[in-house]
């Protein structure tokens, strides 16, 4: 498959401006009408440690962060050493020399090198903080990053801090550009020319979840900060007051889910966001929401575990917890997003399902997607439908848990005339009064589980990538889907017969769709970023399919070349 894109990796010390430089490049490429997909990783420490930002940009749609970089910009010696083994023939490296903290020595054979004295130039300008602006100017000159778009982005960023600061940063950028132009261009890498501005936004996965929730009619949000989910709350905190909603920072995750259950009981569309450790703490109140049939939405931005684990790294290992993480038999719906656009659209879906079926809905994202930024079409509020909960019409005697035809009982908010009722964690009769008889408990469990069964028929069908018979079918979930999409494209170009199956409704499982797909494939491969092969476990438990489980758990997502190699091995 001919390469049409460019992957640029920035690496350096946390606090050197690595992340902000990546943001500037990303915004500039998006402003120039290009597609972007970013990947970031940084240490869990407050300051210092190795930070990395990778930008992939192309005129065409991008599904993932790519295999590895084409261009490395090393802000310091550590960044150079960490990535040195990835400097293959044909790659390019921009490094801080002379005047930096290292001497690179002879570069590997076939690697294109550009020495830019970033630190020395910044010191000469009397501000070491301008180092990243020097690097940005050099990268713009060498790799065709639109200077016009970059300067628009920089102006928007710095003009609020005053004319002097803006001009200083632009001067540092221009100095870096001069240094870049002093080199003879020898490598093949360049960012595509501007395509013209498009009606798109550039947004991270976490921000997109917050945006989707607000588009979905969110009225109450309570959360406790936790990496890597905190930016969901930050986005909602910025915007929900404009829409008349309320946000509350709770003292811990138990308090936040309790507030959300209470807010929903009071009639407000409610949600929280967390990561694996917080979801663990929420398990008891999720059971309460199941028993009391109270709509709640929880966004779980997965990170490496167990315990404190890898707070800033990528993993998709909370599936067991999301599906079965509470005591007793407690039904819930679990969804999983693929990309930033899904974060918007499926946040709306999650709120709708929660309200319509009066159940907890858990929306799974992950640490890679949380901080990744992508270009997505600017969402239009009128394109989203908000499904409200079934409300009591005020007629007759109110039965909170009435056995209706669809097993969903009408709700009424506290204070509704003649709507007084009990809603506790105890098993109850149709009226809500405690009732412990065997027949009643079995009836109520059938009611609670029965009302979610039809989700597999009413939610959008699982996407199948490919037609006809295949030698290999690949099942992928979460952000691994985007990696598999590209891998399948490469395999087909080489003549392999492969298909993809991309579930986003994780529970209840659409088992008939799984079975139908598997019948068209000789073998099934299931890659996922966790140690146990969690979706593979559920596939084996709930269907007749026996997938070949392929797992990694090093803190980073798959890349397409790994999937291609494994697929060839399996075939």
N, C-alpha and C positions, 0 to 999 in steps of 0.2 A: 504494500500500500504506500503510494507516494506521500511524503510528508509535506503538509501544507501549513504547518503551524510552527511556532517557536516557543520553547520552554526555557524560561530564565529563572535561575535560582539565586537568591540573595542570602548570604550567610554572614553572621558576625556576633558580636557580644550583645546581649540584651541591654537596651539603652543607647545603642549606637545609631538608632534610626533605621534599622533593617526593616522593621514592620511598616513604618510610615513610608519608606521608599517604595516598598512593594505596593502599598495602597495608592501612591501617586501614579505608578506605572499602570496599575490596573484601571484606575479611573480615566487616565489619559487614553488608554486603548479603547475603553468603552465609549468615551466621548468621540473617538475617531471612527466609531461604527463597527468595531471588531468585537468578536466573541471573546470572553475571558473566563477562565476557571482557575481559581487560586487554591493553594494549600499552604498552611502555616503550621509551624511547630515551635514551641518555646518552652523554656524550663519552668518548673513549678515554683522556683525561688522568686522572691519579690523583685530582685534586681540581679543582673549578670547572668552568666551561663550562655550556652550556644542557642541562638535564635535563627530560624530559617523561614523564608517566604519564597514560594515558588509561584510564578505566573505563567500560565499557558494561554496563548492568544492566537487567534486564527480568524480568517474571514468566514469560515464555516462553523457549524455547531460543534461544541466540545462537550464530551460526556464525562471526563475525568481529568485528573491532574497529570496524566501521562506516565511514560515509563521512567525516564530520568531526564536530567536537564540537557539542553544544547549549549547553554551559556551559564557560567558560574561567575558571580561577582562576590569575591571574598573580601570582606571588610577587615579581616584580621587573620593571623596565622592559624588560629584554631579552625576557622571556617575552611581555610585551605586544606588543612590536614584531615578534617572530617570528611571532605569530599574528594580528596586526592585520588582515591581508588576508583572514582567514577569518571575521572578525566580520561576518556577513551579517544582514540584517533578521530578527528573531526570536530570534537567539542572545543569550546573557547572558554578562556578564563580571563577575567579582569581582576587584578589584585593590587593591593595597597603597597606600592613600592616605587621609589625609595621613600624612606621616612616612616614606614609602618613598623609593626612589631615582629617582622620576620623577613627572611630572604628566601624566596621560593626555590632558588637553585635552578637546575635544568628541568624544564617541563617534560612530561612524558612525550614520546615520539608521536607526531601527528596532531598534537594539541596546539591550538592557536592562543598565544598569550598577549595580553595588553597590560603593561605596567602603568598604573595611574597613581601618582603620589597624593592620595586622598588626605591622609593625616597631615602631611607636610603643608599642603595647600591650605587646609583649614586653619592650621596654626599660623601660617603667614597672614591669613585674613583675621587673625586675633579671635577666632571662635571655633573651638574644636567641634561644636555642635553642627557646624556647617559641613562636616565631612560627608554626610549622606547626600547633600545637595551637589557637592562636587562629583560624587559617584553617579548621581542621576544624570547630570549633564554629560558625563563621559559615555554612559550607556546610551543616551539619546543619540549622540553623534555617531557611535560605532554601529549601533544595531537598528537605526532608522525608527526609533520611537518618536512619534510626532512631537516636535518641539512646540508647535502651536497649541496642541492639546495639553501638553505638560504644563506650559506656562499659564494656561487658563485654570488648570487644577490648582497650581501653586498660588495663583492670585486669589482664588476663592478661599484657599486655606489660610493664607497669611495676611490678607488685607484687613481682616478684623482685628489684627494685632498691631496695626499701625503701618504707615507708609515706610518708615525706616526699616522695620523688620522685613517687610515684603521685599523692598529693594535689595537688602542685604542677601536674602536667600536667592533672589534672581541673579544677583552678581556671582554668588558661589556656583549656581547652575551654569552660568555662562563661562566661568573659569574652567569648570569640568568639561564643558563642551569643547573649549579650545584645546585642552589636554587630549581629549579623545580624537580630535581631528588631526593631531600631530602624528598619529599612528597610520600606517598604511593598512587599509582593510585587506585582510588575507583570508578570512573565514567566509563560509557561505550563508551565515545567519543574518536575518533581518526581519523585523516586524513588518507585516503587510502594510501597504499604503492605506491611508484613511479611506473608508468606504462611504462616508457621509453619515451624519447623525441619524440615529433611529430612535423610535419611541420605546426606549428600554430604561430600566433602572439597574443599578449594580448594587447588590445587597448580599449580606451573608445569610447563611442558613438560620442562625438564631434570630436575626432581625426579621427574616421572612416569616418565621413562625409567629412572631409578635404581630406582624402586619396582617397575616392571614386570620389570626384570632380576632383582630379588630374589624376586619372585613366581614367576619362571621358573626358579628354582633356581641362580642365580649363586653360584659358589664362589670364584672368583679374579678380581680386578680390578686392572689396572695402568694408570696413565695419567700424562700430564704436563699440568699446568694450561695451558689455552688458552681465551681468550675466543672464542665465547660458550658453551663446553661445560663449563667448570670445575665448575658446580653439579651436574652429573651425578656427578662424582667425590666432591664434598662430601657429597651425599646418601648415596651408597653407603658412604663412609667412616664415616658416622654409624651406619649400620644393619647392615652386613655382619658386624661382629664378633659381634653378638647371635645371628647365625644360624650361627656357626662358620666363616665364610668369611674370606678374606684380601684386604686391599687394600695395594698398594705404589705409592708415588709415584716414578716413574722419573725419570732425569736428562734424558730427552728422549723424543720420540715413537718414535724407532727402538728405543730400549730398551724402551719400554712394549709395543709390538706384539711384540717378541721374547719378552718375558716371558709375554705372553698365549699365544703359540704354544707356548712351553715348558710353561706351566701346563696347557693343553689336552692336550698330548702326555702329560703325567703323569696324565691322567684327570680333571682338574677342569673344570667348566663355566666358561669364561673369556671375558672381554670387555675392551674399552677404549673410551674416548670421546675425541673430538678435534674439530677443525674443519679446514677446507680445507688450510691449510699443513701441519698434522700428518698428514693423510691422504696428502699428497704424499710425505712422508718415509717413510710406512709401506708404500709401493708394493712395494718389493723383498720385504719379509717377507710381504706378502699373496700374492705369487707363490710364496714358500716354502710357505705354508699350502695353496695350491692344489696344488702338486706333491706335497707330503707327505700330502695329504688329511687335514689337521688342522682340526677345527672351531674357528673363531674368530668372534666377533661384534665389529664396530666400529660405534659410533654416531658419525656425522658431523653435527655441528650447523653447518650452512652459514652462512658470513658473506660479506660483499662482498670480492671479490678483483679482480685477482691480487695476489701478494706479500702484504705486510701489509694492504694494501687498506683496507677499512672494518671494523675488528675488532668494532665494536659495532652494526653495521647489518645489515639484512636482505637476503638474496639466496638464490636457489635455483639456483646456478650450478656445483655440483660433480657434476652428473649424468654428464658425460663422464668425469671422473676416477673416479667410483664404479664405472662399468660397465667401463671399459677401462684403468684406471690401474695398469698394471704391465707389465713386459716379457714378451714371448712371449704365447702363447695360454693365459690363466689364468682358468678359470671361477670365477664367484662369483654369489651371489644378492644383488639390491639391492631393498630395500623403502623405502617413503616414507610418513611419517605425515601425517595431516590435522590432527589436533587433540590436545589433552592426553589424552583417553581413548585415542586411538590410541597415544600414547607408552607407555602402560601395556601395552595389549593386544599391540601389535606388537613390543615388546621381548621378550615371552614367545615370540611367533612366531619372531622372529629367532634366539633361542637354540635353539629346537626344530629349526628348519630346519638350522642349523649342525651340531648334534649328529647329526641323522638322516641328513644327506647328507654329513657330513664335508667341509664347504666353508667358505670365508669368507662371512659374510653382513654386508652393510653396510646399516645403518638410517639413512636420511636424515631429519634434522629441519632446522630453520633458526633464524636469529637472532631472528626475531619470535616464533616459538612457544617458543623456549628460555626467554624471560623472561615470556611471557604466562601469566597465571593464569586458570584456568577452574574452575567447579564441575563435578564429575563424581561419579557414584554411587560410594559407598565400595566399593572392590574387595573381593571375598571370595576368599581363597586357594583355597577348595574349588572355585571356578568355573574354575580354570585347570588345564590338563593339561600335565604336563611329559613330553616325549618324550626318552628317553635314547638314547645312541648304541648301535649294534649291537656287542655284545661277543663275543669269542671264547669258545667253549664248552670250550676245553681239550682237544678231541679231535683226534688226528692231528698232522701237522706244521703248525705255524703259518705261514701265508702272509699277510703284512700286506696285500698288494694283490691278493688272490685275485679272479679274475673271477667274480663271483656273478651270479645272474639279474638282480637290480636294480642291479648295478654298484657297490653299496656293500659294502666289505669289512669284516669284523669287526675291531675294535680291541682291544688289550689294553695295560694300563698297564705301565710298566717295573717289573720285579720279579715279573711273573706267571710262575709255574713253566712252563717249556718255551715261553715266549712271546718269547724273545729274537729281535730283528729289527733291521734297519737302516731308518732313516727320515732321508733326507738330501734336499738340494735337487737331487740328480742324478736323471736319468731312471733308471728301475729296472725290474726284472722283478717278477713277482708276489711273490717272496720279499722284495723290497726291495733286493737286490743291484744295483749299477749295471749298466745294460745300454743300449747306444747303437744297436742295430740299427734300421734304418728301420721294419721291420715292428713291432717292439716299441713304438717311440715312437708310431706311428700308433695302435696298439691301446690304449695307455695314455691318449692324448689322447681317443680315442672313449669310453673308460671315464669319464674325468674330466668331460667335457662331457655325456655321455649321462645320467649320474645326476641332473643338474639339469633336464633337459628336461621331466620330468613335473611340475615345480613348477607350471607353468601350469594343470595339470588338478587338482592336489591342493590348491592354495591357494585361498582364498575367491574367487569370481568377481568381476570388476570391477563395481562398482555403476553402474547406469544410472538416471538421474534423469529419469523421464518415459516415456511409452508412445507407440506408434504412429509415424507419420511426422512429421518436423519440418522447418521451413525452415532451422533452424540447430542444429547440435550443438556443444556446447562441451566440449572435453577439458581437464581441469585436474588438476594433481598438487600434492602437498604442501599447505601451509596455504592455497594459492590456492583449494583446493576449497571451503572455507567461504565465501569471497567469492563464488564462482560460484553456490553454492546460493542465496544471498540474491538475487543478480542475476537468476537464472532465475525465482525467485518473483515479482519485480517485473515482469519482462517478460511472464510469463503473465497477470498481472493486467491488463496493457495489451492483451492479446489476441494476443501473439506466440506462434508455435509453436516452442518451443525445448526441447532435451533436454540432459542432462549425462552425461558419462562420466568416472569418477573412478578411474584406476588407482592402486593402491598397491603392486602387484608391478611394479617398474620393469624388472627383468631377472632371468631371461629374459622377454622381452615376450610377453604373451598376444595374439599378433597376430590370431588368429581372432576374438577378442572385439572388438578394434579394428575389424576389417573388417566384422563383423556390425553394429556400431553405426553405422558410417559409411554403410552401405547404406540406413539409415532417415532420413538427413539430406541435405538439398540442399547444404549447405555445412558446413564444419568450421572452428571458431575454436579456437586453442590459445594461451591467455594464460599467460605464465610470467615470473618475475622474474629474468631474465638477459639478456645482450646478444645472444647468438647464437641464441636459440630452440633450446635443447638437446634437449628432448623432441621438438619439431617435427622436428629433424634425424633422430632415431631413427625417428619415425613415417614419414617419407619414405623412410628407408633400408630399413626392415623390412616395410613394407606398401605397398599401392597408393594409400593416402590422401595427398592433397595439402592439408594444413591451411593455413589463413591464420594465420601466426604473429603474435602480438601480444606484444611484450616491453617491459618497463620495467626499469631498473636504477639507480634513484636512491637506494637504501638503505632504501626503505620498501616495504611490501606494497601490492598492489592494494587499492582499496576498491570496493564494489559499484557505485557510480555510474559508475566508469570502464568496468566490464564491460558495464553496461547501454548506455552510449553507443556503445561499439565494436560491440556486437551489433546495435544498430539500424543503424549504418553499414553493416555487412556484409550484413545482410538486405536 
